Amino acid sequence: MRNIRWVAAAGLLVGCAMGGQQTKQSETISAQSQATQSFQAAADAQKHATEEQQKAEEAHQQVIQAQKALAEAQARLNAQQAKADQAQADAQRLASAATEQGQMSQQQAQQAMQTEQREHQTKAKQSLKQWTQNQEVNGTVISAGSDQLAVRTDDSQTLNLGVNDTTAITLDGKTASAQQLMPGTDVRASYQMIDGKATAVKVRARSTQGSQQQQQPQK
């Protein structure tokens, strides 16, 4: 009976010893894992710091290049300003050295320019009057559409007249449209030249039937 108790006590002691070793091993593994994670975090941080340092160096190089370009541009500006100042000084000297004859020549040139301008204005007014003045034509309709009327004039020329909403058209004294004017219809049209094109202002047409009615004697 005593032997059994001794054996049980020994077993209990061995079990406690083994449990303690397992606990220590678990703590060691945990510590090693934490240390590994710490090392990895430190390595990642160092990698990130290296990348940021590279970016900072690149930015520094860009600043240096920009400063160099600015310095070159400033130098070019200074040189150009010096040329401009010299040119201005030369112009002032030439202006100061101008003679009375030169002043008279300048006045004559200004007078000639003013005369030329007045002549141009007179010609422009005459041309405008000519273009805006109504012109008359007599003839017969060749063809007619919604926006154009072709007329054979009395001197056997073809005149294409533009037609728009402002064109007043009458047929036998009644308001009509351009499409109602049949080929062969007698017309008397007034037109203006607008943008180089003849545009009808007023069209008075007389059909063959209307002509016969006018020619019949009244009873």
MDTraj code that builds the backbone (N, CA, C; nanometers):
import mdtraj as md
import numpy as np

residues = "MET ARG ASN ILE ARG TRP VAL ALA ALA ALA GLY LEU LEU VAL GLY CYS ALA MET GLY GLY GLN GLN THR LYS GLN SER GLU THR ILE SER ALA GLN SER GLN ALA THR GLN SER PHE GLN ALA ALA ALA ASP ALA GLN LYS HIS ALA THR GLU GLU GLN GLN LYS ALA GLU GLU ALA HIS GLN GLN VAL ILE GLN ALA GLN LYS ALA LEU ALA GLU ALA GLN ALA ARG LEU ASN ALA GLN GLN ALA LYS ALA ASP GLN ALA GLN ALA ASP ALA GLN ARG LEU ALA SER ALA ALA THR GLU GLN GLY GLN MET SER GLN GLN GLN ALA GLN GLN ALA MET GLN THR GLU GLN ARG GLU HIS GLN THR LYS ALA LYS GLN SER LEU LYS GLN TRP THR GLN ASN GLN GLU VAL ASN GLY THR VAL ILE SER ALA GLY SER ASP GLN LEU ALA VAL ARG THR ASP ASP SER GLN THR LEU ASN LEU GLY VAL ASN ASP THR THR ALA ILE THR LEU ASP GLY LYS THR ALA SER ALA GLN GLN LEU MET PRO GLY THR ASP VAL ARG ALA SER TYR GLN MET ILE ASP GLY LYS ALA THR ALA VAL LYS VAL ARG ALA ARG SER THR GLN GLY SER GLN GLN GLN GLN GLN PRO GLN LYS".split()
xyz = np.array([
    [0.0837, -0.1191, 0.0000],
    [0.0000, 0.0000, 0.0000],
    [0.0874, 0.1244, 0.0000],
    [0.1925, 0.1253, 0.0758],
    [0.2859, 0.2373, 0.0804],
    [0.3565, 0.2540, -0.0540],
    [0.3884, 0.1376, -0.1117],
    [0.4555, 0.1430, -0.2438],
    [0.3678, 0.2104, -0.3478],
    [0.2409, 0.1774, -0.3393],
    [0.1479, 0.2365, -0.4359],
    [0.1420, 0.3851, -0.4165],
    [0.1358, 0.4309, -0.2951],
    [0.1321, 0.5743, -0.2678],
    [0.2600, 0.6427, -0.3162],
    [0.3734, 0.5766, -0.2948],
    [0.4988, 0.6370, -0.3377],
    [0.5065, 0.6506, -0.4880],
    [0.4589, 0.5463, -0.5540],
    [0.4582, 0.5491, -0.7013],
    [0.3680, 0.6600, -0.7514],
    [0.2511, 0.6775, -0.6905],
    [0.1576, 0.7819, -0.7322],
    [0.2175, 0.9194, -0.7108],
    [0.2841, 0.9365, -0.5984],
    [0.3450, 1.0659, -0.5700],
    [0.4548, 1.0966, -0.6691],
    [0.5328, 0.9941, -0.7034],
    [0.6413, 1.0131, -0.8010],
    [0.5857, 1.0499, -0.9370],
    [0.4742, 0.9811, -0.9712],
    [0.4122, 1.0127, -1.1012],
    [0.3624, 1.1546, -1.1059],
    [0.3058, 1.1992, -0.9911],
    [0.2545, 1.3360, -0.9867],
    [0.3669, 1.4360, -1.0034],
    [0.4807, 1.4075, -0.9382],
    [0.5958, 1.4975, -0.9511],
    [0.6473, 1.5038, -1.0935],
    [0.6538, 1.3866, -1.1582],
    [0.7010, 1.3822, -1.2991],
    [0.6084, 1.4599, -1.3891],
    [0.4735, 1.4420, -1.3657],
    [0.3748, 1.5143, -1.4497],
    [0.3885, 1.6628, -1.4331],
    [0.4079, 1.7077, -1.3110],
    [0.4232, 1.8526, -1.2886],
    [0.5469, 1.9054, -1.3576],
    [0.6552, 1.8239, -1.3509],
    [0.7795, 1.8677, -1.4158],
    [0.7620, 1.8793, -1.5658],
    [0.6950, 1.7797, -1.6258],
    [0.6737, 1.7826, -1.7713],
    [0.5835, 1.8994, -1.8099],
    [0.4783, 1.9253, -1.7305],
    [0.3898, 2.0398, -1.7590],
    [0.4647, 2.1702, -1.7543],
    [0.5554, 2.1823, -1.6595],
    [0.6344, 2.3057, -1.6503],
    [0.7211, 2.3250, -1.7725],
    [0.7821, 2.2138, -1.8228],
    [0.8661, 2.2247, -1.9431],
    [0.7845, 2.2673, -2.0647],
    [0.6645, 2.2086, -2.0780],
    [0.5798, 2.2460, -2.1933],
    [0.5423, 2.3938, -2.1861],
    [0.5136, 2.4423, -2.0628],
    [0.4780, 2.5839, -2.0481],
    [0.5949, 2.6723, -2.0900],
    [0.7156, 2.6364, -2.0491],
    [0.8338, 2.7148, -2.0850],
    [0.8580, 2.7114, -2.2355],
    [0.8383, 2.5936, -2.2965],
    [0.8563, 2.5849, -2.4427],
    [0.7562, 2.6731, -2.5159],
    [0.6325, 2.6746, -2.4684],
    [0.5298, 2.7583, -2.5318],
    [0.5651, 2.9060, -2.5197],
    [0.6171, 2.9449, -2.4020],
    [0.6560, 3.0848, -2.3841],
    [0.7732, 3.1206, -2.4743],
    [0.8659, 3.0272, -2.4909],
    [0.9824, 3.0515, -2.5779],
    [0.9383, 3.0706, -2.7232],
    [0.8504, 2.9833, -2.7682],
    [0.7996, 2.9934, -2.9075],
    [0.7277, 3.1256, -2.9286],
    [0.6475, 3.1641, -2.8322],
    [0.5730, 3.2910, -2.8428],
    [0.6685, 3.4083, -2.8497],
    [0.7731, 3.4028, -2.7655],
    [0.8706, 3.5123, -2.7654],
    [0.9435, 3.5183, -2.8983],
    [0.9805, 3.4010, -2.9515],
    [1.0485, 3.3974, -3.0815],
    [0.9588, 3.4521, -3.1914],
    [0.8295, 3.4174, -3.1881],
    [0.7354, 3.4670, -3.2896],
    [0.7228, 3.6186, -3.2824],
    [0.7141, 3.6707, -3.1612],
    [0.7054, 3.8157, -3.1448],
    [0.8318, 3.8847, -3.1949],
    [0.9461, 3.8198, -3.1647],
    [1.0720, 3.8784, -3.2106],
    [1.0783, 3.8796, -3.3627],
    [1.0313, 3.7703, -3.4260],
    [1.0307, 3.7639, -3.5731],
    [0.9410, 3.8724, -3.6323],
    [0.8249, 3.8898, -3.5742],
    [0.7336, 3.9926, -3.6219],
    [0.7931, 4.1318, -3.6058],
    [0.8626, 4.1533, -3.4935],
    [0.9262, 4.2828, -3.4696],
    [1.0336, 4.3092, -3.5737],
    [1.1155, 4.2023, -3.6011],
    [1.2190, 4.2188, -3.7038],
    [1.1582, 4.2495, -3.8398],
    [1.0473, 4.1819, -3.8740],
    [0.9823, 4.2038, -4.0037],
    [0.9264, 4.3465, -4.0126],
    [0.8643, 4.3925, -3.9030],
    [0.8105, 4.5287, -3.9002],
    [0.9230, 4.6300, -3.9161],
    [1.0374, 4.6015, -3.8493],
    [1.1516, 4.6930, -3.8614],
    [1.2037, 4.6948, -4.0051],
    [1.2081, 4.5751, -4.0682],
    [1.2559, 4.5680, -4.2071],
    [1.1612, 4.6424, -4.3005],
    [1.0306, 4.6271, -4.2829],
    [0.9322, 4.6979, -4.3659],
    [0.9451, 4.8494, -4.3478],
    [0.9645, 4.8898, -4.2215],
    [0.9790, 5.0321, -4.1952],
    [1.1034, 5.0877, -4.2640],
    [1.2127, 5.0109, -4.2603],
    [1.3359, 5.0551, -4.3253],
    [1.3178, 5.0630, -4.4769],
    [1.2466, 4.9660, -4.5347],
    [1.2199, 4.9670, -4.6792],
    [1.1384, 5.0899, -4.7176],
    [1.0362, 5.1189, -4.6387],
    [0.9519, 5.2363, -4.6653],
    [1.0341, 5.3648, -4.6541],
    [1.1215, 5.3688, -4.5507],
    [1.2045, 5.4874, -4.5326],
    [1.2986, 5.5055, -4.6511],
    [1.3532, 5.3946, -4.7044],
    [1.4428, 5.4024, -4.8205],
    [1.3689, 5.4546, -4.9430],
    [1.2459, 5.4041, -4.9647],
    [1.1665, 5.4510, -5.0781],
    [1.1358, 5.5997, -5.0668],
    [1.0992, 5.6453, -4.9487],
    [1.0684, 5.7875, -4.9297],
    [1.1921, 5.8738, -4.9498],
    [1.3088, 5.8197, -4.9074],
    [1.4327, 5.8940, -4.9274],
    [1.4648, 5.9075, -5.0759],
    [1.4400, 5.8010, -5.1526],
    [1.4603, 5.8076, -5.2977],
    [1.3686, 5.9118, -5.3610],
    [1.2420, 5.9148, -5.3175],
    [1.1493, 6.0148, -5.3699],
    [1.1957, 6.1563, -5.3353],
    [1.2466, 6.1717, -5.2134],
    [1.2959, 6.3032, -5.1726],
    [1.4141, 6.3455, -5.2586],
    [1.5030, 6.2509, -5.2894],
    [1.6181, 6.2828, -5.3747],
    [1.5728, 6.3197, -5.5154],
    [1.4749, 6.2467, -5.5695],
    [1.4222, 6.2792, -5.7019],
    [1.3599, 6.4192, -5.7031],
    [1.2834, 6.4494, -5.5979],
    [1.2228, 6.5830, -5.5886],
    [1.3306, 6.6903, -5.5808],
    [1.4396, 6.6593, -5.5080],
    [1.5494, 6.7554, -5.4956],
    [1.6147, 6.7805, -5.6311],
    [1.6321, 6.6743, -5.7097],
    [1.6889, 6.6891, -5.8433],
    [1.5976, 6.7733, -5.9329],
    [1.4674, 6.7518, -5.9215],
    [1.3734, 6.8315, -6.0002],
    [1.3809, 6.9789, -5.9624],
    [1.3940, 7.0062, -5.8315],
    [1.4075, 7.1451, -5.7866],
    [1.5343, 7.2074, -5.8445],
    [1.6435, 7.1308, -5.8446],
    [1.7700, 7.1822, -5.8989],
    [1.7544, 7.2147, -6.0475],
    [1.6903, 7.1241, -6.1236],
    [1.6705, 7.1483, -6.2655],
    [1.5821, 7.2704, -6.2888],
    [1.4753, 7.2831, -6.2085],
    [1.3863, 7.3981, -6.2232],
    [1.4605, 7.5280, -6.1923],
    [1.5443, 7.5265, -6.0895],
    [1.6223, 7.6447, -6.0545],
    [1.7205, 7.6799, -6.1664],
    [1.7780, 7.5776, -6.2290],
    [1.8708, 7.6015, -6.3393],
    [1.7980, 7.6636, -6.4576],
    [1.6809, 7.6081, -6.4905],
    [1.6021, 7.6629, -6.6017],
    [1.5604, 7.8068, -6.5731],
    [1.5217, 7.8334, -6.4475],
    [1.4822, 7.9691, -6.4104],
    [1.5996, 8.0655, -6.4242],
    [1.7168, 8.0207, -6.3843],
    [1.8352, 8.1067, -6.3942],
    [1.8668, 8.1368, -6.5405],
    [1.8565, 8.0356, -6.6269],
    [1.8822, 8.0563, -6.7694],
    [1.7799, 8.1524, -6.8291],
    [1.6526, 8.1351, -6.7920],
    [1.5484, 8.2238, -6.8426],
    [1.5708, 8.3670, -6.7953],
    [1.6134, 8.3839, -6.6712],
    [1.6410, 8.5167, -6.6176],
    [1.7566, 8.5822, -6.6929],
    [1.8579, 8.5015, -6.7262],
    [1.9715, 8.5550, -6.8008],
    [1.9287, 8.6002, -6.9397],
    [1.8449, 8.5186, -7.0061],
    [1.7951, 8.5579, -7.1386],
    [1.7113, 8.6851, -7.1296],
    [1.6290, 8.6939, -7.0245],
    [1.5474, 8.8132, -7.0062],
    [1.6340, 8.9368, -6.9879],
    [1.7387, 8.9256, -6.9065],
    [1.8271, 9.0396, -6.8839],
    [1.8943, 9.0839, -7.0132],
    [1.9378, 8.9841, -7.0954],
    [2.0037, 9.0178, -7.2212],
    [1.9073, 9.0860, -7.3173],
    [1.7862, 9.0334, -7.3248],
    [1.6872, 9.0922, -7.4138],
    [1.6465, 9.2318, -7.3682],
    [1.6364, 9.2502, -7.2374],
    [1.6027, 9.3819, -7.1847],
    [1.7126, 9.4823, -7.2167],
    [1.8362, 9.4374, -7.2109],
    [1.9478, 9.5258, -7.2450],
    [1.9403, 9.5672, -7.3915],
    [1.9068, 9.4718, -7.4804],
    [1.8908, 9.5040, -7.6222],
    [1.7766, 9.6025, -7.6431],
    [1.6676, 9.5800, -7.5717],
    [1.5528, 9.6696, -7.5844],
    [1.5875, 9.8100, -7.5374],
    [1.6589, 9.8190, -7.4271],
    [1.6999, 9.9498, -7.3770],
    [1.7904, 10.0210, -7.4770],
    [1.8817, 9.9460, -7.5384],
    [1.9705, 10.0056, -7.6367],
    [1.8928, 10.0536, -7.7588],
    [1.7975, 9.9707, -7.8043],
    [1.7159, 10.0092, -7.9186],
    [1.6339, 10.1339, -7.8883],
    [1.5829, 10.1423, -7.7671],
    [1.5051, 10.2593, -7.7274],
    [1.5929, 10.3837, -7.7251],
    [1.7134, 10.3691, -7.6759],
    [1.8065, 10.4828, -7.6736],
    [1.8408, 10.5282, -7.8151],
    [1.8615, 10.4305, -7.9061],
    [1.8902, 10.4652, -8.0456],
    [1.7736, 10.5391, -8.1086],
    [1.6529, 10.4908, -8.0802],
    [1.5340, 10.5553, -8.1366],
    [1.5208, 10.6981, -8.0861],
    [1.5486, 10.7186, -7.9590],
    [1.5402, 10.8543, -7.9037],
    [1.6432, 10.9471, -7.9667],
    [1.7642, 10.8931, -7.9906],
    [1.8659, 10.9760, -8.0552],
    [1.8261, 11.0126, -8.1975],
    [1.7702, 10.9145, -8.2704],
    [1.7271, 10.9420, -8.4074],
    [1.6131, 11.0423, -8.4098],
    [1.5223, 11.0300, -8.3128],
    [1.4109, 11.1239, -8.3071],
    [1.4604, 11.2649, -8.2759],
    [1.5581, 11.2739, -8.1871],
    [1.6120, 11.4046, -8.1518],
    [1.6855, 11.4670, -8.2694],
    [1.7464, 11.3810, -8.3549],
    [1.8257, 11.4301, -8.4670],
    [1.7431, 11.4548, -8.5922],
    [1.6116, 11.4364, -8.5840],
    [1.5272, 11.4568, -8.7023],
    [1.5311, 11.6024, -8.7440],
    [1.5358, 11.6292, -8.8748],
    [1.5427, 11.7659, -8.9280],
    [1.4045, 11.8173, -8.9598],
    [1.3992, 11.9486, -8.9892],
    [1.2711, 12.0106, -9.0253],
    [1.2173, 11.9511, -9.1548],
    [1.3098, 11.9174, -9.2453],
    [1.2654, 11.8565, -9.3706],
    [1.1983, 11.7223, -9.3453],
    [1.2527, 11.6507, -9.2503],
    [1.1905, 11.5227, -9.2167],
    [1.0518, 11.5409, -9.1588],
    [1.0347, 11.6427, -9.0770],
    [0.9029, 11.6703, -9.0207],
    [0.8035, 11.7091, -9.1299],
    [0.8505, 11.7882, -9.2268],
    [0.7636, 11.8251, -9.3378],
    [0.7255, 11.7026, -9.4207],
    [0.8225, 11.6143, -9.4413],
    [0.7928, 11.4917, -9.5167],
    [0.6889, 11.4073, -9.4447],
    [0.6997, 11.4029, -9.3135],
    [0.6022, 11.3275, -9.2355],
    [0.4636, 11.3892, -9.2470],
    [0.4567, 11.5199, -9.2413],
    [0.3287, 11.5877, -9.2575],
    [0.2693, 11.5619, -9.3948],
    [0.3541, 11.5682, -9.4976],
    [0.3066, 11.5404, -9.6326],
    [0.2547, 11.3979, -9.6453],
    [0.3252, 11.3039, -9.5815],
    [0.2806, 11.1645, -9.5857],
    [0.1455, 11.1479, -9.5167],
    [0.1284, 11.2163, -9.4037],
    [0.0007, 11.2097, -9.3335],
    [-0.1119, 11.2694, -9.4174],
    [-0.0826, 11.3822, -9.4837],
    [-0.1840, 11.4438, -9.5691],
    [-0.2195, 11.3521, -9.6854],
    [-0.1175, 11.2896, -9.7446],
    [-0.1438, 11.1972, -9.8554],
    [-0.2263, 11.0779, -9.8074],
    [-0.1965, 11.0290, -9.6873],
    [-0.2724, 10.9169, -9.6326],
    [-0.4180, 10.9569, -9.6086],
    [-0.4385, 11.0758, -9.5545],
    [-0.5745, 11.1226, -9.5305],
    [-0.6505, 11.1392, -9.6612],
    [-0.5823, 11.1914, -9.7630],
    [-0.6469, 11.2057, -9.8942],
    [-0.6850, 11.0703, -9.9506],
    [-0.5947, 10.9748, -9.9378],
    [-0.6229, 10.8396, -9.9880],
    [-0.7392, 10.7763, -9.9126],
    [-0.7434, 10.7982, -9.7822],
    [-0.8536, 10.7439, -9.7025],
    [-0.9868, 10.8037, -9.7451],
    [-0.9859, 10.9363, -9.7706],
    [-1.1106, 11.0001, -9.8147],
    [-1.1549, 10.9451, -9.9499],
    [-1.0583, 10.9222, -10.0390],
    [-1.0926, 10.8656, -10.1698],
    [-1.1497, 10.7254, -10.1550],
    [-1.0890, 10.6451, -10.0668],
    [-1.1403, 10.5089, -10.0439],
    [-1.2815, 10.5136, -9.9865],
    [-1.3034, 10.6058, -9.8941],
    [-1.4364, 10.6166, -9.8346],
    [-1.5394, 10.6584, -9.9386],
    [-1.5010, 10.7519, -10.0268],
    [-1.5928, 10.7957, -10.1324],
    [-1.6258, 10.6805, -10.2260],
    [-1.5222, 10.6040, -10.2655],
    [-1.5453, 10.4900, -10.3542],
    [-1.6309, 10.3842, -10.2853],
    [-1.6059, 10.3646, -10.1554],
    [-1.6845, 10.2649, -10.0821],
    [-1.8308, 10.3057, -10.0756],
    [-1.8554, 10.4352, -10.0532],
    [-1.9935, 10.4827, -10.0496],
    [-2.0601, 10.4665, -10.1860],
    [-1.9856, 10.4959, -10.2912],
    [-2.0410, 10.4802, -10.4251],
    [-2.0714, 10.3338, -10.4553],
    [-1.9783, 10.2461, -10.4153],
    [-2.0016, 10.1026, -10.4380],
    [-2.1206, 10.0541, -10.3576],
    [-2.1311, 10.1024, -10.2311],
    [-2.2437, 10.0613, -10.1474],
    [-2.3754, 10.1080, -10.2079],
    [-2.3755, 10.2302, -10.2591],
    [-2.4969, 10.2827, -10.3216],
    [-2.5321, 10.2015, -10.4448],
    [-2.4301, 10.1645, -10.5203],
    [-2.4545, 10.0861, -10.6409],
    [-2.5096, 9.9482, -10.6072],
    [-2.4511, 9.8862, -10.5002],
    [-2.4945, 9.7509, -10.4643],
    [-2.6340, 9.7511, -10.4021],
    [-2.6649, 9.8549, -10.3266],
    [-2.7944, 9.8572, -10.2583],
    [-2.9045, 9.9183, -10.3428],
    [-2.8690, 9.9817, -10.4532],
    [-2.9713, 10.0426, -10.5380],
    [-3.0468, 9.9341, -10.6142],
    [-3.1789, 9.9487, -10.6174],
    [-3.2600, 9.8508, -10.6880],
    [-3.2354, 9.8604, -10.8382],
    [-3.2255, 9.7448, -10.9006],
    [-3.2116, 9.7364, -11.0453],
    [-3.3329, 9.6636, -11.1013],
    [-3.3724, 9.7013, -11.2205],
    [-3.4929, 9.6461, -11.2816],
    [-3.4547, 9.5535, -11.3963],
    [-3.5371, 9.4509, -11.4165],
    [-3.5170, 9.3594, -11.5283],
    [-3.6527, 9.3105, -11.5775],
    [-3.6659, 9.2986, -11.7083],
    [-3.7865, 9.2423, -11.7716],
    [-3.7483, 9.1151, -11.8443],
    [-3.8383, 9.0181, -11.8444],
    [-3.8099, 8.8943, -11.9145],
    [-3.9181, 8.7920, -11.8914],
    [-3.8815, 8.6671, -11.9146],
    [-3.9754, 8.5566, -11.8956],
    [-3.9116, 8.4527, -11.8050],
    [-3.9961, 8.3796, -11.7345],
    [-3.9486, 8.2791, -11.6394],
    [-3.8923, 8.1591, -11.7143],
    [-3.7735, 8.1182, -11.6740],
    [-3.7159, 7.9932, -11.7248],
    [-3.7496, 7.8795, -11.6289],
    [-3.7255, 7.9031, -11.5019],
    [-3.7590, 7.8051, -11.3982],
    [-3.7744, 7.8807, -11.2671],
    [-3.8480, 7.8193, -11.1750],
    [-3.8727, 7.8830, -11.0462],
    [-3.8715, 7.7776, -10.9370],
    [-3.8141, 7.8143, -10.8241],
    [-3.8116, 7.7262, -10.7075],
    [-3.8420, 7.8056, -10.5832],
    [-3.8280, 7.7417, -10.4693],
    [-3.8613, 7.8080, -10.3430],
    [-3.7629, 7.9192, -10.3081],
    [-3.6378, 7.9095, -10.3575],
    [-3.5384, 8.0093, -10.3209],
    [-3.4658, 8.0701, -10.4409],
    [-3.5114, 8.0399, -10.5629],
    [-3.4422, 8.0940, -10.6790],
    [-3.5385, 8.1057, -10.7965],
    [-3.5153, 8.2103, -10.8776],
    [-3.5983, 8.2364, -10.9952],
    [-3.5039, 8.2673, -11.1114],
    [-3.5095, 8.1844, -11.2136],
    [-3.4263, 8.2046, -11.3320],
    [-3.5083, 8.2785, -11.4367],
    [-3.4549, 8.3899, -11.4874],
    [-3.5273, 8.4757, -11.5822],
    [-3.4424, 8.4927, -11.7068],
    [-3.5101, 8.4784, -11.8223],
    [-3.4443, 8.5119, -11.9485],
    [-3.4803, 8.6564, -11.9794],
    [-3.3789, 8.7429, -11.9791],
    [-3.4028, 8.8862, -11.9959],
    [-3.4352, 8.9189, -12.1411],
    [-3.4753, 9.0437, -12.1626],
    [-3.5113, 9.0871, -12.2978],
    [-3.3935, 9.0819, -12.3936],
    [-3.2715, 9.0907, -12.3407],
    [-3.1546, 9.0806, -12.4277],
    [-3.0989, 8.9385, -12.4324],
    [-3.1867, 8.8390, -12.4014],
    [-3.1549, 8.6950, -12.4138],
    [-3.0441, 8.6492, -12.3188],
    [-3.0308, 8.7174, -12.2056],
    [-2.9370, 8.6737, -12.1024],
    [-3.0144, 8.6006, -11.9922],
    [-2.9454, 8.5128, -11.9235],
    [-3.0067, 8.4407, -11.8114],
    [-2.9647, 8.5071, -11.6806],
    [-3.0630, 8.5428, -11.6000],
    [-3.0367, 8.6067, -11.4706],
    [-3.0989, 8.5202, -11.3614],
    [-3.0156, 8.4758, -11.2693],
    [-3.0638, 8.3968, -11.1560],
    [-3.0865, 8.4892, -11.0372],
    [-3.2106, 8.4965, -10.9940],
    [-3.2480, 8.5830, -10.8830],
    [-3.2734, 8.4991, -10.7582],
    [-3.2126, 8.5372, -10.6484],
    [-3.2421, 8.4717, -10.5224],
    [-3.3773, 8.5183, -10.4689],
    [-3.4509, 8.4274, -10.4092],
    [-3.5842, 8.4573, -10.3555],
    [-3.5855, 8.4177, -10.2081],
    [-3.6378, 8.5058, -10.1223],
    [-3.6489, 8.4737, -9.9806],
    [-3.7828, 8.5215, -9.9270],
    [-3.7978, 8.5151, -9.7953],
    [-3.9261, 8.5485, -9.7337],
    [-3.9626, 8.6958, -9.7506],
    [-3.8639, 8.7809, -9.7758],
    [-3.8938, 8.9233, -9.7884],
    [-3.9259, 8.9638, -9.9320],
    [-3.9114, 8.8722, -10.0268],
    [-3.9402, 8.9037, -10.1669],
    [-4.0915, 8.9126, -10.1878],
    [-4.1365, 9.0254, -10.2420],
    [-4.2797, 9.0451, -10.2706],
    [-4.3075, 8.9936, -10.4119],
    [-4.3923, 8.8925, -10.4233],
    [-4.4231, 8.8303, -10.5521],
    [-4.5730, 8.8411, -10.5773],
    [-4.6085, 8.8883, -10.6971],
    [-4.7499, 8.8940, -10.7382],
    [-4.7633, 8.8296, -10.8751],
    [-4.8739, 8.7642, -10.8956],
    [-4.9069, 8.7015, -11.0231],
    [-5.0438, 8.7524, -11.0652],
    [-5.0493, 8.8251, -11.1769],
    [-5.1737, 8.8875, -11.2247],
    [-5.2343, 8.9759, -11.1162],
    [-5.1479, 9.0446, -11.0426],
    [-5.1926, 9.1371, -10.9402],
    [-5.2248, 9.0744, -10.8068],
    [-5.2106, 8.9438, -10.7937],
    [-5.2404, 8.8753, -10.6686],
    [-5.1122, 8.8187, -10.6079],
    [-5.1096, 8.8168, -10.4741],
    [-4.9930, 8.7630, -10.4049],
    [-4.9723, 8.6164, -10.4416],
    [-4.8506, 8.5794, -10.4710],
    [-4.8208, 8.4427, -10.5134],
    [-4.6842, 8.4029, -10.4573],
    [-4.6501, 8.2771, -10.4793],
    [-4.5189, 8.2261, -10.4402],
    [-4.4367, 8.2015, -10.5660],
    [-4.3062, 8.1859, -10.5479],
    [-4.2197, 8.1657, -10.6639],
    [-4.2550, 8.0379, -10.7378],
    [-4.2992, 7.9337, -10.6651],
    [-4.3323, 7.8069, -10.7304],
    [-4.4505, 7.8191, -10.8254],
    [-4.5326, 7.9231, -10.8087],
    [-4.6499, 7.9408, -10.8950],
    [-4.6156, 8.0039, -11.0295],
    [-4.4926, 8.0495, -11.0440],
    [-4.4531, 8.1131, -11.1690],
    [-4.4072, 8.0059, -11.2675],
    [-4.4896, 7.9836, -11.3692],
    [-4.4609, 7.8795, -11.4663],
    [-4.3612, 7.9301, -11.5710],
    [-4.2840, 7.8407, -11.6333],
    [-4.1938, 7.8809, -11.7410],
    [-4.2718, 7.9534, -11.8517],
    [-4.2138, 8.0605, -11.8995],
    [-4.2781, 8.1405, -12.0024],
    [-4.3577, 8.2571, -11.9483],
    [-4.3778, 8.2641, -11.8178],
    [-4.4529, 8.3744, -11.7576],
    [-4.3726, 8.5031, -11.7697],
    [-4.4385, 8.6090, -11.8107],
    [-4.3727, 8.7394, -11.8186],
    [-4.3502, 8.7939, -11.6780],
    [-4.2309, 8.8484, -11.6543],
    [-4.2005, 8.9026, -11.5227],
    [-4.1289, 9.0366, -11.5375],
    [-4.1506, 9.1194, -11.4375],
    [-4.0747, 9.2431, -11.4201],
    [-4.0267, 9.2404, -11.2754],
    [-3.8959, 9.2380, -11.2576],
    [-3.8410, 9.2188, -11.1242],
    [-3.7450, 9.3313, -11.0899],
    [-3.7462, 9.3703, -10.9640],
    [-3.6460, 9.4617, -10.9097],
    [-3.5607, 9.3817, -10.8118],
    [-3.4295, 9.4051, -10.8158],
    [-3.3394, 9.3244, -10.7331],
    [-3.2225, 9.4091, -10.6854],
    [-3.1545, 9.3553, -10.5846],
    [-3.0338, 9.4169, -10.5303],
    [-2.9218, 9.3134, -10.5318],
    [-2.7985, 9.3621, -10.5361],
    [-2.6829, 9.2745, -10.5273],
    [-2.6439, 9.2629, -10.3800],
    [-2.6589, 9.1434, -10.3233],
    [-2.6272, 9.1173, -10.1830],
    [-2.5246, 9.0050, -10.1780],
    [-2.4079, 9.0369, -10.1203],
    [-2.2977, 8.9399, -10.1132],
    [-2.2627, 8.8875, -10.2517],
    [-2.2701, 8.9763, -10.3513],
    [-2.2325, 8.9374, -10.4865],
    [-2.3388, 8.8590, -10.5598],
    [-2.4570, 8.8425, -10.5029],
    [-2.5637, 8.7660, -10.5673],
    [-2.6860, 8.8547, -10.5852],
    [-2.7523, 8.8374, -10.7012],
    [-2.8740, 8.9135, -10.7277],
    [-2.9885, 8.8545, -10.6461],
    [-3.0484, 8.9385, -10.5612],
    [-3.1584, 8.8945, -10.4760],
    [-3.2824, 8.9767, -10.5093],
    [-3.3910, 8.9066, -10.5426],
    [-3.5132, 8.9747, -10.5838],
    [-3.5773, 9.0451, -10.4655],
    [-3.6167, 9.1708, -10.4883],
    [-3.6895, 9.2475, -10.3875],
    [-3.8388, 9.2428, -10.4175],
    [-3.8717, 9.2572, -10.5473],
    [-4.0115, 9.2567, -10.5882],
    [-4.0227, 9.1914, -10.7253],
    [-4.1196, 9.1019, -10.7391],
    [-4.1420, 9.0329, -10.8663],
    [-4.2891, 9.0482, -10.9035],
    [-4.3124, 9.1089, -11.0211],
    [-4.4499, 9.1211, -11.0719],
    [-4.4601, 9.0343, -11.1962],
    [-4.5436, 8.9313, -11.1886],
    [-4.5568, 8.8349, -11.2983],
    [-4.6950, 8.8460, -11.3605],
    [-4.6982, 8.8138, -11.4896],
    [-4.8255, 8.8171, -11.5610],
    [-4.8347, 8.6921, -11.6463],
    [-4.9323, 8.6098, -11.6152],
    [-4.9490, 8.4855, -11.6884],
    [-5.0033, 8.5119, -11.8276],
    [-4.9982, 8.4095, -11.9121],
    [-5.0495, 8.4242, -12.0486],
    [-5.1973, 8.4554, -12.0471],
    [-5.2705, 8.3910, -11.9558],
    [-5.4145, 8.4153, -11.9440],
    [-5.4414, 8.5583, -11.8991],
    [-5.3595, 8.6059, -11.8070],
    [-5.3773, 8.7413, -11.7609],
    [-5.3480, 8.8422, -11.8716],
    [-5.2512, 8.8117, -11.9540],
    [-5.2174, 8.9007, -12.0664],
    [-5.3326, 8.9069, -12.1635],
    [-5.3947, 8.7926, -12.1909],
    [-5.5068, 8.7902, -12.2861],
    [-5.6251, 8.8693, -12.2303],
    [-5.6492, 8.8584, -12.1001],
    [-5.7590, 8.9320, -12.0408],
    [-5.7378, 9.0817, -12.0505],
    [-5.6120, 9.1254, -12.0349],
    [-5.5842, 9.2676, -12.0452],
    [-5.5974, 9.3171, -12.1898],
    [-5.5680, 9.2270, -12.2845],
    [-5.5740, 9.2679, -12.4244],
    [-5.7152, 9.2696, -12.4788],
    [-5.8113, 9.1956, -12.4186],
    [-5.9495, 9.1930, -12.4673],
    [-6.0143, 9.3273, -12.4436],
    [-6.0841, 9.3820, -12.5477],
    [-6.1498, 9.5115, -12.5317],
    [-6.2691, 9.5018, -12.4392],
    [-6.2906, 9.6027, -12.3662],
    [-6.4042, 9.6049, -12.2751],
    [-6.5321, 9.6275, -12.3548],
    [-6.6386, 9.5533, -12.3205],
    [-6.7685, 9.5654, -12.3893],
    [-6.8527, 9.6727, -12.3230],
])
top = md.Topology()
chain = top.add_chain()
for i, resn in enumerate(residues, 1):
    res = top.add_residue(resn, chain, resSeq=i)
    for name in ("N", "CA", "C"):
        top.add_atom(name, md.element.get_by_symbol(name[0]), res)
traj = md.Trajectory(xyz[None], top)
